[in-house]
Amino acid sequence: MAGGPVESSGEDQGGMGGALTMAPSGPPARRAQLPPDEPAWGGFHAMDLLVTAALRWRLLLLAALLPAFAGLGLAFTVSPRFPATAILLVQTARDASSAADITGIGPNVVSVEVLKVTRAEAEILSSPQVLRTALLSAPPGAIMAEQTTTEGTEFDRAVEELGEALRWELEPGSNLLRVTLTLPDRARALRGLEAILAAYFDRRALLAGDDGARLLATEHEQAMARIRSVDERIRATREGAGVLDIPQDIQLANTRREELMQRENRAREALATARAQLAAAEQQLSGQPPRVLAFSDTTNLRNNDDSRNQLNRLLAERAHMAAQYAPDWPGLRDLDRRIATQRALVMQEAGANFTTTREVRNPAQELLVNRAVTSRLEMETLAGQLTEVTRQREEAERRGQALLVAEVTLRDLQRERESLEAIARQLATREAALRLGEEARRQARAGVRLIQPPTVPVHGRSLKRVIAAGGVVLGLGLAAGLALLLTLTRRTAATVDEAVRALRLPALARFGTLAGGKADLSPDPRMEDLASLLGDARVDGLRPAAIQLVGAAKGDGRAELARALAVTLAQREGGRIALVDLLGDGREHLAALGSSPQVADRQPGEILMLPTVLPRLFVSFEAAESNLASPRASYERAALYMERMRRVFETIIIIAPDEPESYALRRVAAVVDANLLVVRGERTGMGHARRARDAVLEAGGALLGLAYTGFRQVLPRRLQGWS
């Protein structure tokens, strides 16, 4: 890399590697004031919703389409519903509003009282008791398709669904009551409303009747309940004893017991017979010898002895040879020697005798052993059979005893049921007679009349359009609510206007992507504008020579922004430009500018400024370890150091560290001429940015405004102009 460390031109140049030192001076006066209290986000703006919609349009579109598609899908599956309608006329006997009092004695019924009576009749009509009676009057599933039983939780759920499907309306200014039952099936709707009206009239007749019929009906129900209880006990007794026909079961049990007793006796006899046979066989077996003589043979021949045969063969062979050859033939002499030897052997063995004796197993003993084994096996089999037959006999006896007890219990229960049935029959007869009398008395003054029987339209009402429209509206509402929630919970600024409102600071510049590497040396019009703005700015009437770029979080681009700004200033006419990096060691900037660090000796706490390819641009090396950023150095030393650098460099660009609340940042913010807050779009949290802003202002530093990095056109320019 060309160039070397820059040295100061002041009086004291004792620092190594271009380090600057001078006499201490006091801290500068506070040159900025804290902004007034404002909400954490700087207030809610309508354009924030559009920004959120532009950023999260996929999620919002999904939130809007899911309910819409769900509504459309549900609309295709919803079947039409058929409303069964009936109209009732509610009267109050002689005092009905349609019959005026002509005697002048009885009071007339005013419309308010008629409305109360009509509403009371409607409440009776829609009561759970009436609905239960209506469902019980029809077979399961005849009214409500989901009903399969007449009791339990499923039946209660069917009653609730029937009550939800039933609606009643009061005609304004009249005593008409319109009742509507809406169900998916036309036949079920008509059948259900007819059953409800029938149950309602029965319930109303029961409520309007005398206490005598009601009491008899209650007693009859209690008697029937007791009969059902007795029937349940009879059934439980029959199931517990396994009884179908008690006399026949007792007869079968007795027959079974007698048969088992006979089998047990026969098994005992067979077992005794087997024992006797076994004892006789064992007695006979004890007197039998184990073996008997089969035969005895005596001979003088040994087994496999062929001496005589061999002699005969030799004699025959000599006779044959003598007929063929001369007497002095050597072969005949040899045969003679062999014949003499064989004769001597036969004569030697002629006096030996051999005896053979054979004994075999006694067949009688084997027969007796087989007989004993057979008897023993038969005894074991008969013993097992006798045990099983004895168990079955005992079980049959217990079964007989249980049947006798069940017979007594069933006889008592049957007598009790007969007496209860007679009582219930009498109560039913008396209750029917008394009810007929009460009905005859009520017919004289009917309170409610059915003026329109239940009718159902041929074509039902379909909710497909309503459900589809509801799904669309729900999707739009969900998307709007989600957009509002995302806007309220978003803590980053996606546009420059949001950053300005949140921080109450002017936006001095905005940048998209800052080019890296050697592309930093190319001119950038936006960076030229920022450099000119900083050059024209005045703090306490003076041009800011030392400017610190403060960030709120990592990755906000302040290092690239500071390097590009320093390059832009170095390419202009003027003095030296210093880039002091308190965030890193400076290697990144030197590499981006095409240079490499050449480390020289320096004193502790000094800043080493290294030249770059630009003649007037110098970059610090390991400035974070200097007295300017070290918390161990005093404020006077930091101010002295900054004053020394102002004498050497025309403009000083300082990159602040990541800790905005650290004392080193506060001290540097106080000793520099101006501070510039760097905010990264859609990444920097506004809470962190506010804390960095407050840290600079509380330290007494001058804050010019903010620089927005990572800028992109979130909204179209037309919409952005509305904000």
C-alpha positions in Angstrom: 0.0 0.0 0.0 1.3 3.5 -0.9 2.0 6.0 1.9 2.6 5.6 5.5 1.3 6.7 8.9 0.2 10.3 9.1 1.9 12.5 11.7 0.5 15.6 13.3 1.9 19.1 12.5 1.2 20.4 16.0 3.7 21.2 18.8 3.7 17.8 20.3 4.4 15.0 17.8 5.7 12.4 20.2 3.0 9.8 19.4 4.1 6.7 17.4 2.6 6.0 14.1 1.1 9.4 13.6 -0.6 9.6 17.1 -2.0 13.0 18.1 -1.5 14.5 21.6 -2.2 18.0 23.0 -3.1 19.8 26.2 -6.5 18.9 27.8 -9.5 21.1 27.5 -12.9 21.2 29.2 -16.0 19.4 28.0 -18.1 21.3 25.4 -21.4 22.8 26.3 -24.7 20.9 25.7 -25.7 21.7 22.1 -29.0 19.8 21.8 -32.1 19.2 23.8 -34.1 16.0 24.3 -37.3 15.8 22.3 -40.6 16.1 24.1 -42.3 12.9 25.3 -43.9 11.0 22.5 -45.4 7.5 22.1 -43.1 4.6 21.5 -44.0 4.5 17.8 -44.5 8.2 17.2 -48.2 7.7 16.8 -50.3 5.6 14.4 -50.6 6.6 10.8 -53.0 5.3 8.2 -50.2 4.8 5.7 -48.6 2.3 8.1 -51.4 -0.2 7.1 -50.5 0.2 3.4 -46.8 -0.4 4.2 -47.7 -3.5 6.2 -49.9 -4.7 3.4 -47.0 -4.2 0.9 -44.6 -6.1 3.2 -46.9 -8.9 4.3 -49.2 -9.2 1.3 -48.7 -12.9 1.0 -49.8 -13.5 4.6 -52.7 -11.1 4.3 -53.8 -12.6 1.0 -53.7 -16.1 2.6 -55.7 -14.8 5.6 -58.3 -13.3 3.2 -58.5 -16.3 0.9 -58.7 -19.1 3.5 -62.1 -18.0 5.0 -63.3 -17.1 1.5 -62.5 -20.5 0.1 -63.8 -22.1 3.2 -67.1 -20.2 2.8 -67.3 -21.2 -0.8 -66.6 -24.8 0.0 -69.1 -24.8 2.8 -71.7 -23.1 0.5 -71.5 -26.1 -2.0 -72.0 -28.6 0.8 -74.9 -26.8 2.5 -78.2 -28.3 1.6 -81.4 -26.3 1.3 -83.6 -26.0 4.4 -87.4 -26.2 4.5 -89.4 -24.1 6.9 -92.6 -25.6 8.1 -95.0 -22.8 9.2 -98.2 -22.8 11.3 -100.3 -19.9 12.7 -102.0 -20.0 16.1 -104.8 -17.7 17.3 -104.4 -17.0 21.1 -107.6 -16.1 22.9 -108.7 -15.5 26.5 -112.1 -17.2 26.6 -115.0 -14.7 27.3 -112.6 -11.9 27.9 -110.9 -12.1 24.5 -110.0 -8.9 22.8 -112.4 -9.7 20.0 -115.4 -10.0 22.3 -116.2 -6.8 24.2 -117.9 -6.9 27.5 -121.5 -5.8 26.9 -122.7 -6.2 30.5 -120.4 -3.6 31.9 -119.4 -5.8 34.8 -116.4 -7.9 33.5 -113.2 -6.2 32.6 -111.9 -6.1 29.0 -108.5 -7.5 28.1 -106.2 -4.8 26.8 -103.6 -5.4 24.0 -100.7 -5.5 26.5 -102.3 -8.4 28.4 -103.0 -10.2 25.1 -99.3 -9.8 24.2 -98.3 -11.3 27.5 -100.7 -14.3 27.1 -99.4 -14.9 23.6 -95.8 -14.8 24.7 -96.6 -17.2 27.5 -98.2 -19.6 25.0 -95.1 -19.3 22.8 -92.8 -20.1 25.7 -94.9 -23.2 26.5 -94.7 -24.2 22.8 -90.9 -24.1 22.8 -90.3 -25.6 26.2 -88.0 -28.6 26.4 -90.8 -30.8 27.8 -92.9 -30.2 24.7 -90.0 -30.9 22.5 -89.1 -34.2 24.3 -92.7 -35.3 24.0 -92.7 -34.5 20.3 -89.6 -36.5 19.7 -90.9 -39.4 21.8 -94.1 -39.5 19.8 -92.3 -40.4 16.6 -89.9 -43.2 15.8 -86.2 -42.4 16.3 -84.9 -40.6 13.2 -88.4 -39.6 11.9 -87.9 -35.9 12.9 -84.2 -35.5 13.7 -82.0 -37.5 11.4 -79.2 -37.8 14.0 -81.6 -39.3 16.7 -81.2 -43.0 17.0 -82.4 -43.6 20.6 -85.1 -42.2 22.9 -82.9 -41.7 25.9 -79.4 -40.7 26.9 -77.1 -37.9 25.8 -77.9 -38.3 22.1 -81.6 -37.8 22.8 -80.9 -34.7 24.8 -78.7 -33.3 22.0 -81.6 -34.0 19.6 -84.0 -32.0 21.8 -81.6 -29.1 21.9 -81.2 -29.1 18.1 -84.9 -29.3 17.7 -85.3 -26.2 20.0 -82.7 -24.3 17.9 -84.6 -25.1 14.7 -87.9 -23.9 16.2 -88.7 -20.2 15.9 -91.9 -18.3 16.8 -92.9 -14.8 16.0 -95.6 -12.5 17.4 -97.6 -10.6 14.8 -97.5 -6.9 15.7 -100.8 -5.5 17.0 -102.6 -8.9 17.0 -102.8 -12.1 19.0 -101.5 -14.3 16.2 -98.5 -16.6 16.9 -96.5 -17.7 13.9 -94.4 -20.9 14.5 -91.7 -22.1 12.1 -89.6 -25.2 12.2 -86.7 -25.3 9.7 -85.0 -28.6 8.9 -83.0 -29.9 5.9 -85.7 -32.4 4.9 -89.2 -31.3 3.9 -91.0 -34.3 5.2 -89.2 -34.2 8.6 -90.0 -30.5 9.0 -93.7 -31.1 8.4 -93.8 -34.1 10.6 -91.8 -32.4 13.3 -94.0 -29.3 13.5 -97.2 -31.5 13.6 -95.6 -33.5 16.5 -94.7 -30.3 18.3 -98.2 -28.8 17.9 -99.7 -32.1 19.1 -97.4 -32.2 22.1 -98.1 -28.5 22.8 -101.8 -29.0 22.9 -101.4 -32.0 25.1 -99.2 -30.2 27.4 -101.5 -27.2 27.5 -104.5 -29.4 28.2 -102.5 -31.0 31.0 -101.6 -27.7 32.5 -105.2 -26.4 32.1 -106.8 -29.5 33.5 -108.0 -30.2 37.1 -105.7 -31.7 39.7 -107.7 -35.0 39.7 -106.6 -36.1 36.2 -103.1 -34.9 36.8 -102.9 -36.8 40.1 -104.2 -39.9 38.6 -101.8 -39.6 35.6 -98.9 -39.2 38.1 -100.0 -42.2 40.1 -100.4 -44.2 36.9 -96.9 -43.2 35.8 -95.6 -44.3 39.2 -97.4 -47.6 39.0 -96.0 -48.2 35.5 -92.6 -47.3 36.7 -92.9 -49.8 39.5 -94.1 -52.4 37.0 -91.1 -51.7 34.8 -88.9 -52.0 37.9 -90.5 -55.4 38.7 -90.0 -56.5 35.0 -86.4 -55.5 35.2 -85.9 -57.5 38.4 -87.7 -60.5 36.8 -85.4 -60.1 33.8 -82.3 -59.8 36.0 -83.4 -62.9 38.0 -83.9 -64.9 34.8 -80.6 -63.8 33.4 -78.8 -64.5 36.7 -80.2 -68.0 37.0 -80.2 -68.7 33.2 -83.9 -69.5 33.2 -86.1 -69.7 30.2 -89.0 -71.8 31.5 -88.7 -72.5 35.2 -90.6 -75.9 35.4 -88.9 -77.2 32.3 -85.5 -76.1 33.6 -86.1 -77.8 37.0 -87.1 -81.0 35.3 -84.1 -80.9 33.0 -81.8 -80.3 36.0 -83.3 -83.3 37.9 -82.9 -85.5 34.8 -79.4 -84.4 34.4 -78.5 -85.1 38.0 -80.0 -88.7 37.8 -78.1 -89.4 34.6 -74.8 -88.2 36.2 -75.4 -90.3 39.3 -75.9 -93.5 37.1 -72.7 -92.7 35.2 -70.9 -92.2 38.4 -72.0 -95.6 39.7 -71.0 -97.3 36.5 -67.6 -95.6 36.7 -67.1 -96.8 40.2 -68.0 -100.4 39.2 -65.6 -100.3 36.3 -62.8 -98.9 38.5 -63.4 -101.7 41.0 -63.2 -104.3 38.2 -59.9 -102.8 36.9 -58.4 -102.9 40.4 -59.4 -106.6 40.8 -57.9 -107.5 37.4 -54.7 -105.7 38.3 -54.4 -107.5 41.6 -54.9 -110.9 39.9 -52.4 -110.1 37.2 -49.8 -109.0 39.8 -50.4 -112.2 41.8 -50.0 -114.5 38.8 -46.9 -112.5 37.7 -45.1 -113.1 41.0 -45.1 -116.9 40.5 -43.9 -117.0 36.9 -40.1 -117.5 36.1 -38.5 -114.9 33.9 -37.0 -117.4 31.4 -37.8 -121.0 30.1 -35.6 -123.6 28.1 -36.2 -123.6 24.4 -33.9 -126.4 23.1 -30.4 -128.2 23.7 -28.1 -129.6 20.9 -24.7 -131.6 21.1 -22.3 -132.2 18.1 -18.6 -132.8 17.3 -18.5 -130.2 14.6 -17.4 -126.8 15.2 -19.2 -123.8 13.7 -17.9 -122.9 10.3 -15.5 -126.1 10.3 -14.7 -127.1 6.6 -11.8 -129.6 7.2 -13.6 -132.7 5.9 -15.0 -130.9 2.9 -11.6 -129.6 2.1 -10.2 -133.2 2.3 -12.8 -134.4 -0.1 -12.1 -131.7 -2.6 -8.4 -132.5 -2.5 -9.1 -136.3 -3.1 -11.3 -135.5 -6.0 -8.7 -133.2 -7.5 -5.9 -135.9 -7.1 -8.1 -138.4 -8.9 -8.6 -136.0 -11.7 -4.9 -135.2 -11.9 -3.9 -138.8 -11.8 -6.0 -139.5 -14.8 -4.3 -136.7 -16.7 -0.7 -136.9 -15.7 2.1 -139.4 -15.1 2.5 -140.9 -11.6 5.8 -139.2 -11.1 4.4 -135.7 -11.9 5.5 -133.2 -9.2 2.0 -131.8 -8.9 0.7 -135.2 -7.7 3.3 -135.3 -5.0 2.3 -131.9 -3.8 -1.4 -132.9 -3.7 -0.4 -136.0 -1.7 1.3 -133.9 0.9 -1.7 -131.6 1.2 -4.1 -134.6 1.5 -1.9 -136.1 4.3 -1.9 -132.8 6.2 -5.7 -132.4 5.9 -6.2 -136.0 7.1 -4.0 -135.4 10.1 -6.1 -132.3 10.9 -9.4 -134.2 10.6 -8.1 -137.0 12.9 -6.9 -134.4 15.4 -10.4 -132.8 15.6 -12.4 -136.1 15.6 -12.5 -136.4 19.4 -14.0 -132.9 20.3 -17.8 -132.6 21.1 -19.8 -129.2 21.3 -23.1 -128.6 23.2 -25.6 -125.7 22.5 -28.4 -124.7 25.0 -31.0 -121.9 24.4 -33.4 -120.2 26.9 -36.2 -117.7 25.9 -38.4 -115.2 27.8 -41.5 -116.6 29.5 -44.5 -115.7 27.2 -46.9 -116.1 30.1 -45.0 -113.5 32.1 -45.1 -111.0 29.2 -48.9 -111.5 28.8 -49.4 -110.9 32.5 -47.2 -107.7 32.4 -49.3 -106.4 29.5 -52.5 -107.2 31.3 -51.2 -105.4 34.4 -50.2 -102.3 32.4 -53.6 -102.2 30.7 -55.4 -102.5 34.0 -53.4 -99.7 35.5 -54.1 -97.4 32.6 -57.7 -98.3 32.7 -57.8 -97.5 36.4 -56.2 -94.0 35.8 -58.7 -93.3 33.0 -61.6 -94.4 35.2 -60.4 -92.3 38.1 -60.3 -89.2 35.9 -63.7 -90.0 34.5 -65.1 -90.5 38.0 -63.7 -87.1 39.1 -65.3 -85.3 36.2 -68.6 -87.1 36.6 -68.6 -86.3 40.3 -67.9 -82.6 39.5 -70.7 -82.5 36.9 -73.1 -84.1 39.4 -72.2 -81.5 42.1 -72.7 -78.8 39.5 -76.1 -80.2 38.6 -77.1 -80.3 42.2 -76.1 -76.6 42.6 -78.0 -75.8 39.5 -81.0 -77.5 40.9 -80.8 -75.5 44.2 -80.4 -72.2 42.3 -83.4 -73.0 40.2 -85.5 -73.7 43.3 -84.4 -70.3 44.8 -85.1 -68.6 41.4 -88.6 -70.3 41.3 -89.5 -68.8 44.7 -88.2 -65.4 43.7 -89.9 -65.3 40.3 -93.2 -66.5 41.9 -93.1 -63.6 44.4 -92.2 -61.1 41.7 -94.9 -62.3 39.4 -97.5 -62.0 42.1 -96.2 -58.4 42.8 -96.4 -57.6 39.1 -99.9 -58.9 38.7 -101.1 -56.7 41.7 -99.3 -53.6 40.3 -100.8 -54.3 36.8 -104.3 -54.4 38.3 -103.7 -51.1 40.1 -102.3 -49.5 37.0 -105.3 -50.7 34.9 -107.7 -49.2 37.4 -105.7 -45.9 37.5 -105.7 -45.7 33.7 -109.4 -46.3 33.4 -110.2 -43.7 36.0 -107.7 -41.2 34.5 -109.2 -41.6 31.0 -112.7 -41.0 32.3 -111.7 -38.0 34.3 -109.7 -36.6 31.3 -112.7 -36.9 29.0 -114.7 -34.9 31.4 -112.1 -32.2 31.7 -111.7 -32.2 27.9 -115.4 -31.7 27.5 -115.3 -28.8 29.8 -112.4 -27.2 28.0 -113.9 -27.5 24.6 -116.5 -25.0 25.7 -113.8 -22.3 25.9 -110.8 -23.0 23.7 -107.9 -20.7 24.4 -105.7 -21.4 21.4 -106.9 -22.3 17.9 -104.9 -23.5 15.0 -105.9 -21.3 12.1 -103.2 -22.4 9.7 -102.0 -26.1 9.8 -98.3 -26.8 9.2 -97.3 -26.1 5.6 -93.9 -26.5 3.9 -92.9 -24.8 0.6 -91.9 -27.0 -2.2 -88.5 -25.3 -2.7 -86.4 -24.8 0.4 -84.4 -21.8 1.4 -80.7 -22.1 0.6 -77.9 -20.3 2.5 -75.3 -20.8 -0.1 -75.0 -17.1 -1.1 -75.1 -16.0 2.5 -72.4 -18.4 3.5 -70.2 -17.5 0.5 -70.7 -13.8 1.1 -70.0 -14.4 4.8 -66.8 -16.2 4.0 -65.6 -13.4 1.8 -66.5 -10.7 4.4 -64.8 -12.8 7.1 -61.7 -13.1 5.0 -61.6 -9.4 4.4 -62.1 -8.7 8.1 -59.5 -11.2 9.1 -57.0 -9.7 6.6 -57.8 -6.2 7.9 -57.5 -7.2 11.5 -54.2 -9.1 10.8 -52.9 -6.1 9.0 -53.8 -3.8 11.9 -52.2 -6.3 14.4 -49.0 -6.6 12.3 -48.8 -2.8 12.0 -49.2 -2.3 15.7 -46.7 -5.0 16.6 -44.1 -4.0 14.0 -41.1 -2.5 15.7 -39.0 -1.7 12.6 -39.3 1.1 10.1 -40.1 0.0 6.6 -40.1 3.5 5.1 -38.3 6.7 5.8 -41.4 8.5 6.9 -41.9 5.8 9.7 -38.4 6.3 10.9 -38.8 10.1 10.9 -42.1 9.9 12.9 -40.7 7.3 15.3 -37.4 9.2 16.1 -38.6 12.8 15.6 -35.4 13.4 13.5 -35.1 14.7 9.9 -34.0 12.2 7.3 -30.7 13.6 5.7 -30.2 10.8 3.2 -31.5 7.4 2.2 -29.6 4.7 0.5 -30.5 1.3 -0.9 -27.6 -1.1 -1.2 -24.1 0.4 -0.6 -21.6 -1.1 -3.1 -18.7 -2.9 -1.5 -15.1 -3.5 -2.6 -13.5 -1.2 -5.1 -16.9 -0.1 -6.3 -16.8 2.3 -3.4 -14.4 4.6 -5.4 -17.0 5.3 -8.0 -19.0 8.5 -7.5 -22.5 8.2 -6.0 -24.9 11.2 -6.5 -26.7 10.4 -3.3 -23.4 10.3 -1.4 -22.5 13.6 -3.0 -25.7 15.1 -1.7 -25.0 13.9 1.8 -21.4 15.2 1.7 -22.6 18.6 0.6 -25.4 18.7 3.2 -22.9 17.9 6.0 -20.5 20.5 4.6 -23.2 23.2 4.6 -24.5 22.2 8.1 -23.6 24.4 11.0 -23.4 23.6 14.7 -23.0 26.6 17.0 -22.1 28.5 13.9 -19.3 26.3 12.9 -19.0 23.6 10.2 -18.8 20.1 11.8 -15.3 18.7 11.2 -15.8 15.5 13.3 -18.9 13.5 12.6 -19.8 10.3 14.3 -22.2 7.7 12.6 -24.2 6.1 15.4 -26.0 2.8 14.9 -28.7 1.1 16.9 -28.0 -2.6 16.0 -25.5 -4.7 14.1 -25.7 -4.9 10.3 -27.2 -1.4 9.8 -24.6 -0.5 7.2 -23.0 2.4 9.0 -19.5 1.1 8.3 -20.2 1.0 4.5 -21.9 4.4 4.7 -19.0 5.9 6.6 -16.5 4.5 4.1 -18.5 5.7 1.1 -18.9 9.2 2.7 -15.1 9.4 3.4 -14.3 8.4 -0.2 -16.7 11.0 -1.6 -15.1 13.7 0.6 -11.6 12.6 -0.3 -12.4 12.9 -4.0 -13.3 16.5 -3.5 -10.8 19.4 -3.2 -9.7 20.1 0.3 -7.7 18.7 3.2 -7.2 15.3 4.6 -10.0 13.0 5.4 -9.9 10.5 8.4 -12.0 7.4 8.7 -11.9 6.2 12.4 -13.5 2.8 12.9 -14.4 2.2 16.5 -16.5 -0.8 15.4 -13.7 -2.9 13.9 -10.0 -2.8 13.4 -10.0 -1.0 10.0 -8.9 -4.0 7.9 -12.3 -4.2 6.1 -12.0 -0.6 4.9 -8.4 -1.0 3.8 -9.3 -4.1 1.9 -12.3 -2.4 0.2 -10.0 0.5 -0.8 -7.5 -1.8 -2.3 -4.9 -1.5 0.5 -3.5 -3.6 3.3 -2.4 -2.6 6.8 1.2 -1.9 7.4 1.5 -1.9 11.1 4.1 0.4 12.7 5.2 0.9 16.2 3.0 3.2 18.3 2.5 4.2 21.8 -0.3 2.7 23.9 -3.6 4.5 23.5 -2.7 6.2 20.2 -4.6 5.9 16.9 -2.6 4.7 13.9 -3.8 6.3 10.7 -2.8 4.5 7.6 -2.9 5.9 4.0 -5.0 4.5 1.2 -5.0 4.6 -2.6 -6.7 8.0 -2.3 -4.0 10.5 -1.4 -6.1 12.4 1.0 -8.0 9.5 2.7 -6.6 7.8 5.8 -8.1 4.9 7.7 -7.5 4.1 11.3 -6.1 0.7 12.4 -7.3 -0.8 15.7 -8.8 2.5 16.9 -11.1 0.7 19.4 -8.0 0.3 21.7 -7.1 4.0 21.7 -7.8 6.6 24.4 -10.7 7.9 22.3 -12.8 4.8 22.8 -11.2 3.3 26.0 -13.4 3.8 29.1 -10.2 4.0 31.2 -9.2 7.3 29.5 -10.5 10.6 30.9 -12.8 13.0 29.1 -10.1 15.6 28.9 -7.7 13.2 27.2 -10.5 12.2 24.6 -11.2 15.9 24.0 -7.5 16.6 23.6 -7.2 13.8 21.2 -10.1 15.0 19.1 -8.8 18.5 19.0 -5.5 17.2 17.9 -7.1 15.3 15.0 -9.0 18.4 13.9 -5.7 20.1 13.4 -4.4 17.3 11.1 -7.6 16.4 9.2 -10.2 18.6 7.6 -13.0 16.1 8.2 -13.1 13.1 10.6 -15.7 10.4 10.0 -16.1 8.1 13.1 -17.9 4.8 13.1 -19.5 4.3 16.5 -19.5 0.8 18.3 -22.6 -1.4 18.6 -23.2 -0.5 22.3 -25.3 2.7 22.0 -25.6 3.1 25.8 -21.8 2.6 26.6 -19.9 5.4 28.1 -17.3 5.3 25.3 -20.1 6.2 22.8 -21.4 8.9 25.0 -18.0 10.5 25.5 -17.2 10.4 21.7 -20.7 11.8 21.0 -19.8 14.7 23.3 -16.4 15.5 21.9 -17.3 15.3 18.2 -19.0 18.2 16.4 -22.1 16.3 15.2 -23.7 12.9 15.2 -25.6 11.1 12.5 -28.0 8.3 13.5 -28.0 5.3 11.0 -31.2 3.3 10.7 -31.5 0.2 8.6 -34.9 -0.3 7.0 -36.9 -3.3 8.1 -34.1 -4.4 10.4 -33.3 -1.7 13.1 -35.7 -1.8 16.0 -37.2 1.6 16.7 -36.8 1.0 20.5 -33.0 0.5 20.0 -32.8 3.5 17.7 -34.6 5.7 20.3 -32.2 4.5 23.0 -29.2 5.4 20.8 -30.7 8.8 20.1 -31.4 9.5 23.7 -27.8 8.3 24.7 -26.3 10.8 22.2 -28.6 13.7 23.4 -28.1 13.0 27.1 -24.3 13.0 26.6 -24.6 16.6 25.2 -23.9 15.7 21.6 -25.4 17.4 18.6 -27.6 15.1 16.5 -28.1 16.3 12.9 -30.6 13.7 11.9 -30.7 10.2 10.5 -29.4 8.3 7.5 -31.7 5.6 6.2 -30.0 2.5 4.7 -31.5 -0.5 3.1 -34.1 1.7 1.3 -36.5 0.1 -1.1 -39.7 1.3 -2.7 -42.3 -0.4 -0.6 -45.3 1.7 -1.8 -45.8 3.2 -5.3 -44.8 6.8 -5.5 -48.4 8.0 -5.9 -49.4 6.3 -2.6 -46.3 7.5 -0.9 -47.1 11.1 -1.8 -50.3 10.9 0.2 -48.4 10.5 3.5 
